[in-house]
Amino acid sequence: MASCCDPKVWEQLKGHKVFIWHMHNGPETVQWLARWDPWSIAVGGGSTAGLRALQIGGFLGFEKFDIYGMDGNFVNGEFRAGHSEAPPQNVEKMKVGEREFETTDLMINAATEFLHTLEIYPNLDIKLHGDGMVKALVERK
């Protein structure tokens, strides 16, 4: 479990065997870990839960991933799976081939990180489900 999980999650895990990992977000993380948890596991890998999940899965030895909801865009101006209920901010259009997607700079960044993940881990067997911007970007590569 990620050390940054909501305290309610930790309450539900009481009495269970749990391994903790920390999000690696730069030099501050390294300094904090050196002082407070020097033998811990720090995981990088991106700015979204999905990207970090790929890293954790790989760390645990998995190579095949079916991914749902990592679309990188809105549909009819609304968020997709797992996103905030707040209205989208800074919506912009991004063209991929002949298709145009409503997205944000943060989603474009996450899509770029996903493409980078595929480059540095070419042996991963990843199947993207859905019809979103991220899948369109992967198919164009």
N, CA, C and O of each residue as an XYZ file, in Angstrom:
564
protein
N       0.841     -1.176      0.000
C       0.000      0.000      0.000
C       0.886      1.239      0.000
O       1.961      1.262      0.600
N       0.413      2.244     -0.675
C       1.142      3.515     -0.704
C       0.994      4.217      0.635
O      -0.092      4.253      1.213
N       2.084      4.771      1.121
C       2.050      5.456      2.412
C       1.120      6.662      2.400
O       0.706      7.138      3.457
N       0.795      7.153      1.224
C      -0.052      8.344      1.127
C      -1.545      8.020      1.104
O      -2.360      8.921      0.904
N      -1.921      6.762      1.302
C      -3.339      6.390      1.283
C      -4.109      7.104      2.382
O      -3.558      7.463      3.422
N      -5.369      7.296      2.132
C      -6.275      7.918      3.094
C      -6.265      7.122      4.404
O      -6.231      5.892      4.369
N      -6.296      7.797      5.551
C      -6.311      7.088      6.841
C      -7.432      6.059      6.968
O      -7.277      5.075      7.691
N      -8.545      6.261      6.290
C      -9.647      5.284      6.341
C      -9.216      3.940      5.772
O      -9.666      2.895      6.242
N      -8.351      3.957      4.769
C      -7.852      2.718      4.181
C      -7.035      1.951      5.213
O      -7.164      0.734      5.343
N      -6.198      2.674      5.940
C      -5.357      2.023      6.945
C      -6.196      1.400      8.042
O      -5.846      0.339      8.560
N      -7.300      2.040      8.407
C      -8.201      1.462      9.413
C      -8.725      0.107      8.940
O      -8.789     -0.842      9.722
N      -9.095      0.016      7.672
C      -9.634     -1.242      7.137
C      -8.570     -2.319      7.016
O      -8.898     -3.504      6.960
N      -7.303     -1.931      6.976
C      -6.218     -2.898      6.822
C      -5.637     -3.377      8.144
O      -4.736     -4.215      8.159
N      -6.150     -2.849      9.260
C      -5.640     -3.271     10.566
C      -5.733     -4.791     10.696
O      -6.758     -5.398     10.387
N      -4.634     -5.386     11.163
C      -4.597     -6.824     11.364
C      -4.175     -7.617     10.136
O      -4.009     -8.834     10.215
N      -3.998     -6.941      8.997
C      -3.562     -7.611      7.773
C      -2.069     -7.364      7.548
O      -1.520     -6.344      7.964
N      -1.433     -8.320      6.881
C      -0.032     -8.146      6.530
C       0.037     -7.201      5.334
O      -0.510     -7.493      4.271
N       0.712     -6.070      5.516
C       0.757     -5.032      4.488
C       2.204     -4.600      4.265
O       2.967     -4.428      5.215
N       2.567     -4.429      2.998
C       3.865     -3.867      2.644
C       3.633     -2.432      2.190
O       2.708     -2.155      1.425
N       4.464     -1.537      2.657
C       4.289     -0.110      2.363
C       5.340      0.339      1.360
O       6.509     -0.037      1.440
N       4.891      1.148      0.418
C       5.810      1.803     -0.501
C       5.496      3.290     -0.490
O       4.394      3.708     -0.134
N       6.484      4.078     -0.888
C       6.339      5.534     -0.915
C       6.425      6.029     -2.353
O       7.149      5.461     -3.171
N       5.690      7.080     -2.652
C       5.774      7.705     -3.969
C       7.071      8.490     -4.070
O       7.354      9.344     -3.229
N       7.854      8.203     -5.092
C       9.088      8.944     -5.329
C       8.740     10.155     -6.186
O       8.412     10.022     -7.365
N       8.812     11.307     -5.595
C       8.454     12.543     -6.298
C       9.593     13.543     -6.352
O       9.353     14.745     -6.474
N      10.815     13.077     -6.265
C      11.932     13.996     -6.385
C      12.864     13.968     -5.193
O      12.751     13.104     -4.324
N      13.792     14.923     -5.156
C      14.828     14.947     -4.118
C      14.270     15.005     -2.694
O      14.863     14.447     -1.770
N      13.142     15.673     -2.518
C      12.561     15.766     -1.170
C      12.194     14.381     -0.647
O      12.364     14.091      0.538
N      11.688     13.527     -1.541
C      11.333     12.162     -1.140
C      12.574     11.416     -0.673
O      12.546     10.758      0.367
N      13.653     11.511     -1.425
C      14.894     10.817     -1.085
C      15.408     11.285      0.271
O      15.829     10.472      1.094
N      15.373     12.587      0.503
C      15.842     13.131      1.780
C      14.965     12.649      2.931
O      15.474     12.259      3.982
N      13.647     12.676      2.734
C      12.726     12.232      3.782
C      12.953     10.765      4.089
O      13.032     10.379      5.255
N      13.058      9.937      3.048
C      13.246      8.497      3.250
C      14.579      8.198      3.935
O      14.649      7.320      4.795
N      15.630      8.918      3.563
C      16.939      8.699      4.188
C      16.864      8.911      5.697
O      17.544      8.238      6.471
N      16.028      9.856      6.091
C      15.920     10.155      7.521
C      14.933      9.249      8.247
O      15.233      8.762      9.337
N      13.753      9.013      7.657
C      12.658      8.384      8.383
C      12.397      6.918      8.026
O      11.841      6.182      8.841
N      12.782      6.486      6.839
C      12.490      5.109      6.438
C      13.525      4.635      5.414
O      13.181      4.371      4.261
N      14.790      4.527      5.831
C      15.878      4.288      4.883
C      15.827      2.948      4.158
O      16.455      2.820      3.107
N      15.125      1.957      4.653
C      15.063      0.653      3.993
C      13.759      0.465      3.230
O      13.388     -0.659      2.895
N      13.084      1.535      2.964
C      11.777      1.440      2.314
C      11.887      1.316      0.802
O      12.972      1.375      0.224
N      10.736      1.145      0.191
C      10.628      1.069     -1.262
C      10.044      2.382     -1.745
O       8.978      2.801     -1.294
N      10.749      3.036     -2.672
C      10.254      4.269     -3.287
C       9.960      3.977     -4.758
O      10.809      3.456     -5.480
N       8.742      4.320     -5.192
C       8.308      3.997     -6.549
C       8.015      5.265     -7.317
O       7.195      6.082     -6.899
N       8.687      5.425     -8.437
C       8.381      6.518     -9.358
C       7.442      6.002    -10.417
O       6.788      4.974    -10.243
N       7.383      6.718    -11.506
C       6.638      6.150    -12.614
C       5.542      6.984    -13.190
O       4.905      6.551    -14.150
N       5.283      8.142    -12.672
C       4.275      8.962    -13.318
C       3.395      9.724    -12.366
O       3.494      9.598    -11.145
N       2.537     10.510    -12.953
C       1.728     11.448    -12.178
C       0.323     10.948    -11.878
O      -0.467     11.671    -11.272
N      -0.008      9.718    -12.291
C      -1.359      9.210    -12.029
C      -1.300      7.882    -11.295
O      -0.272      7.205    -11.290
N      -2.413      7.520    -10.679
C      -2.497      6.233     -9.982
C      -2.301      5.081    -10.956
O      -1.681      4.076    -10.607
N      -2.819      5.213    -12.169
C      -2.670      4.157    -13.165
C      -1.224      3.921    -13.553
O      -0.787      2.777    -13.678
N      -0.482      5.002    -13.743
C       0.929      4.872    -14.094
C       1.731      4.258    -12.946
O       2.625      3.442    -13.173
N       1.411      4.649    -11.729
C       2.104      4.056    -10.571
C       1.715      2.587    -10.428
O       2.543      1.763    -10.037
N       0.469      2.252    -10.740
C       0.028      0.857    -10.652
C       0.821     -0.028    -11.609
O       1.147     -1.167    -11.274
N       1.134      0.488    -12.795
C       1.971     -0.270    -13.727
C       3.340     -0.547    -13.115
O       3.876     -1.646    -13.253
N       3.902      0.448    -12.444
C       5.210      0.277    -11.808
C       5.145     -0.771    -10.702
O       6.013     -1.638    -10.609
N       4.115     -0.686     -9.866
C       3.961     -1.653     -8.778
C       3.749     -3.053     -9.344
O       4.341     -4.016     -8.855
N       2.908     -3.173    -10.372
C       2.678     -4.478    -10.997
C       3.968     -5.064    -11.546
O       4.247     -6.249    -11.362
N       4.759     -4.227    -12.223
C       6.045     -4.692    -12.739
C       6.986     -5.089    -11.621
O       7.697     -6.089    -11.719
N       6.986     -4.301    -10.559
C       7.826     -4.588     -9.399
C       7.475     -5.956     -8.798
O       8.346     -6.670     -8.301
N       6.188     -6.304     -8.855
C       5.724     -7.588     -8.311
C       5.883     -8.735     -9.306
O       5.564     -9.882     -8.994
N       6.378     -8.421    -10.512
C       6.670     -9.473    -11.476
C       5.647     -9.661    -12.581
O       5.792    -10.560    -13.409
N       4.621     -8.833    -12.608
C       3.613     -8.959    -13.660
C       4.103     -8.296    -14.939
O       4.800     -7.282    -14.891
N       3.743     -8.863    -16.071
C       4.129     -8.305    -17.368
C       2.929     -8.026    -18.259
O       3.047     -7.289    -19.238
N       1.772     -8.604    -17.936
C       0.578     -8.434    -18.755
C      -0.428     -7.565    -17.996
O      -0.756     -7.827    -16.839
N      -0.910     -6.519    -18.688
C      -1.841     -5.587    -18.066
C      -3.003     -5.292    -19.004
O      -2.793     -4.985    -20.178
N      -4.214     -5.383    -18.496
C      -5.408     -4.908    -19.182
C      -5.791     -3.606    -18.501
O      -6.028     -3.577    -17.293
N      -5.851     -2.527    -19.275
C      -6.078     -1.207    -18.690
C      -7.417     -0.652    -19.145
O      -7.708     -0.579    -20.340
N      -8.215     -0.268    -18.179
C      -9.521      0.336    -18.422
C      -9.530      1.743    -17.830
O      -8.984      1.955    -16.747
N     -10.125      2.686    -18.504
C     -10.324      4.018    -17.955
C      -9.139      4.954    -18.053
O      -9.213      6.077    -17.554
N      -8.057      4.542    -18.672
C      -6.908      5.422    -18.848
C      -7.021      6.061    -20.235
O      -6.198      5.825    -21.120
N      -8.059      6.870    -20.392
C      -8.393      7.418    -21.709
C      -7.656      8.709    -22.028
O      -7.248      8.913    -23.171
N      -7.475      9.585    -21.044
C      -6.787     10.847    -21.274
C      -7.647     11.933    -21.876
O      -7.133     12.930    -22.382
N      -8.950     11.749    -21.824
C      -9.839     12.749    -22.424
C     -11.215     12.719    -21.755
O     -11.547     11.815    -20.988
N     -11.982     13.729    -22.077
C     -13.368     13.810    -21.625
C     -14.262     13.265    -22.725
O     -13.857     13.182    -23.885
N     -15.473     12.896    -22.355
C     -16.484     12.520    -23.337
C     -17.673     13.440    -23.117
O     -18.274     13.453    -22.043
N     -18.002     14.203    -24.136
C     -19.079     15.188    -24.040
C     -18.875     16.140    -22.858
O     -19.829     16.502    -22.169
N     -17.618     16.539    -22.633
C     -17.302     17.503    -21.592
C     -17.318     16.959    -20.181
O     -17.204     17.729    -19.227
N     -17.455     15.649    -20.018
C     -17.533     15.055    -18.682
C     -16.340     14.148    -18.413
O     -15.760     13.564    -19.329
N     -15.984     14.043    -17.127
C     -14.899     13.169    -16.709
C     -15.247     11.715    -16.961
O     -16.415     11.347    -17.091
N     -14.204     10.897    -17.025
C     -14.354      9.460    -17.183
C     -14.085      8.784    -15.846
O     -14.067      9.443    -14.806
N     -13.876      7.476    -15.872
C     -13.700      6.659    -14.674
C     -12.663      7.230    -13.724
O     -11.557      7.585    -14.130
N     -13.042      7.313    -12.438
C     -12.099      7.646    -11.398
C     -11.698      9.096    -11.267
O     -10.905      9.430    -10.387
N     -12.215      9.965    -12.107
C     -11.805     11.357    -12.041
C     -12.686     12.143    -11.065
O     -13.772     11.703    -10.688
N     -12.205     13.271    -10.685
C     -12.889     14.168     -9.768
C     -14.267     14.542    -10.295
O     -14.520     14.501    -11.499
N     -15.144     14.905     -9.383
C     -16.471     15.370     -9.788
C     -16.490     16.868    -10.057
O     -17.505     17.408    -10.497
N     -15.374     17.540     -9.794
C     -15.291     18.973    -10.074
C     -15.336     19.184    -11.585
O     -14.891     18.321    -12.341
N     -15.867     20.318    -12.030
C     -15.899     20.561    -13.474
C     -14.490     20.619    -14.054
O     -13.570     21.113    -13.403
N     -14.317     20.117    -15.271
C     -12.993     20.164    -15.903
C     -12.475     21.594    -16.023
O     -13.229     22.511    -16.347
N     -11.181     21.777    -15.759
C     -10.541     23.085    -15.874
C      -9.563     23.064    -17.054
O      -8.963     22.031    -17.353
N      -9.410     24.205    -17.716
C      -8.429     24.350    -18.791
C      -8.573     23.292    -19.888
O      -7.590     22.700    -20.332
N      -9.807     23.072    -20.308
C     -10.057     22.091    -21.368
C      -9.496     22.612    -22.680
O      -9.681     23.776    -23.035
N      -8.807     21.730    -23.392
C      -8.267     22.084    -24.699
C      -8.506     20.923    -25.656
O      -8.846     19.817    -25.237
N      -8.327     21.184    -26.920
C      -8.504     20.163    -27.954
C      -7.134     19.628    -28.353
O      -6.164     20.380    -28.452
N      -7.070     18.317    -28.580
C      -5.842     17.708    -29.081
C      -6.217     16.791    -30.230
O      -7.111     15.953    -30.112
N      -5.527     16.960    -31.330
C      -5.784     16.152    -32.506
C      -4.790     15.000    -32.558
O      -3.583     15.200    -32.422
N      -5.312     13.790    -32.755
C      -4.505     12.585    -32.923
C      -4.984     11.948    -34.222
O      -6.083     11.397    -34.292
N      -4.156     12.033    -35.233
C      -4.604     11.577    -36.555
C      -5.757     12.452    -37.012
O      -5.647     13.678    -37.030
N      -6.849     11.828    -37.376
C      -8.038     12.554    -37.821
C      -9.017     12.836    -36.686
O     -10.047     13.476    -36.899
N      -8.706     12.369    -35.496
C      -9.622     12.519    -34.359
C      -9.214     13.689    -33.475
O      -8.035     14.023    -33.361
N     -10.212     14.299    -32.853
C      -9.968     15.404    -31.925
C     -10.547     15.030    -30.568
O     -11.675     14.548    -30.471
N      -9.758     15.260    -29.520
C     -10.155     14.902    -28.163
C     -10.178     16.141    -27.284
O      -9.347     17.037    -27.435
N     -11.148     16.188    -26.351
C     -11.158     17.211    -25.306
C     -10.305     16.685    -24.166
O     -10.528     15.574    -23.685
N      -9.337     17.467    -23.733
C      -8.398     17.010    -22.724
C      -7.886     18.213    -21.939
O      -8.397     19.321    -22.102
N      -6.896     18.008    -21.103
C      -6.248     19.093    -20.359
C      -4.740     18.898    -20.428
O      -4.259     17.848    -20.854
N      -4.005     19.907    -20.010
C      -2.552     19.781    -19.998
C      -2.094     18.663    -19.070
O      -1.102     17.992    -19.356
N      -2.807     18.453    -17.957
C      -2.440     17.378    -17.038
C      -2.652     16.008    -17.667
O      -1.840     15.101    -17.488
N      -3.755     15.863    -18.410
C      -4.013     14.582    -19.077
C      -3.023     14.339    -20.207
O      -2.610     13.203    -20.439
N      -2.641     15.397    -20.909
C      -1.633     15.261    -21.974
C      -0.305     14.842    -21.359
O       0.400     14.003    -21.920
N       0.041     15.417    -20.213
C       1.267     15.032    -19.514
C       1.223     13.558    -19.131
O       2.203     12.841    -19.337
N       0.104     13.092    -18.578
C      -0.017     11.686    -18.190
C       0.072     10.778    -19.415
O       0.667      9.703    -19.343
N      -0.510     11.195    -20.533
C      -0.424     10.405    -21.768
C       1.021     10.308    -22.238
O       1.465      9.250    -22.685
N       1.745     11.401    -22.138
C       3.163     11.413    -22.515
C       3.958     10.480    -21.605
O       4.830      9.746    -22.069
N       3.655     10.511    -20.319
C       4.328      9.615    -19.376
C       4.020      8.156    -19.709
O       4.895      7.296    -19.607
N       2.790      7.880    -20.104
C       2.400      6.513    -20.471
C       3.215      6.044    -21.683
O       3.734      4.928    -21.691
N       3.323      6.900    -22.706
C       4.113      6.554    -23.888
C       5.572      6.309    -23.516
O       6.208      5.400    -24.049
N       6.098      7.115    -22.605
C       7.472      6.934    -22.133
C       7.615      5.585    -21.418
O       8.617      4.892    -21.597
N       6.627      5.215    -20.617
C       6.643      3.926    -19.924
C       6.738      2.785    -20.932
O       7.491      1.832    -20.732
N       5.972      2.887    -22.013
C       6.013      1.846    -23.044
C       7.391      1.768    -23.703
O       7.845      0.686    -24.075
N       8.051      2.912    -23.845
C       9.388      2.932    -24.455
C      10.434      2.290    -23.553
O      11.287      1.540    -24.027
N      10.373      2.579    -22.261
C      11.420      2.058    -21.376
C      11.147      0.624    -20.907
O      12.043     -0.040    -20.386
N       9.906      0.145    -21.093
C       9.557     -1.240    -20.759
C       8.917     -1.898    -21.977
O       7.715     -2.165    -21.971
N       9.701     -2.165    -23.022
C       9.115     -2.684    -24.262
C       8.537     -4.091    -24.147
O       7.759     -4.501    -25.009
N       8.893     -4.834    -23.115
C       8.391     -6.203    -22.974
C       7.050     -6.303    -22.262
O       6.491     -7.393    -22.140
N       6.530     -5.175    -21.794
C       5.218     -5.222    -21.151
C       4.157     -5.544    -22.189
O       4.190     -5.030    -23.307
N       3.229     -6.387    -21.815
C       2.104     -6.748    -22.668
C       0.894     -5.959    -22.154
O       0.215     -6.372    -21.214
N       0.648     -4.817    -22.794
C      -0.409     -3.916    -22.326
C      -1.519     -3.842    -23.352
O      -1.279     -3.604    -24.536
N      -2.748     -4.053    -22.875
C      -3.921     -3.908    -23.737
C      -4.778     -2.779    -23.171
O      -5.285     -2.863    -22.052
N      -4.926     -1.728    -23.963
C      -5.778     -0.605    -23.565
C      -7.195     -0.871    -24.060
O      -7.413     -1.136    -25.242
N      -8.138     -0.797    -23.156
C      -9.544     -0.977    -23.506
C     -10.187      0.400    -23.630
O      -9.776      1.343    -22.954
N     -11.171      0.515    -24.472
C     -11.843      1.794    -24.669
C     -11.408      2.422    -25.979
O     -10.777      1.787    -26.824
N     -11.765      3.686    -26.119
C     -11.520      4.373    -27.380
C     -11.044      5.799    -27.119
O     -11.517      6.746    -27.748
N     -10.113      5.943    -26.192
C      -9.688      7.271    -25.795
C      -8.433      7.760    -26.490
O      -7.869      7.100    -27.362
N      -8.019      8.946    -26.065
C      -6.862      9.617    -26.643
C      -5.574      8.818    -26.437
O      -4.760      8.716    -27.354
N      -5.383      8.256    -25.254
C      -4.157      7.506    -24.975
C      -4.051      6.321    -25.932
O      -2.987      6.077    -26.500
N      -5.142      5.590    -26.111
C      -5.130      4.459    -27.041
C      -4.835      4.934    -28.471
O      -4.084      4.286    -29.200
N      -5.420      6.050    -28.861
C      -5.166      6.601    -30.204
C      -3.696      6.960    -30.365
O      -3.121      6.716    -31.426
N      -3.075      7.532    -29.342
C      -1.652      7.865    -29.399
C      -0.791      6.613    -29.532
O       0.156      6.582    -30.318
N      -1.127      5.580    -28.757
C      -0.362      4.329    -28.801
C      -0.476      3.692    -30.180
O       0.512      3.197    -30.721
N      -1.666      3.702    -30.742
C      -1.874      3.091    -32.064
C      -1.130      3.822    -33.169
O      -0.806      3.219    -34.191
N      -0.852      5.107    -32.988
C      -0.120      5.884    -33.999
C       1.384      5.634    -33.941
O       2.090      5.944    -34.901
N       1.886      5.089    -32.852
C       3.333      4.849    -32.701
C       3.791      3.720    -33.589
O       4.974      3.380    -33.594
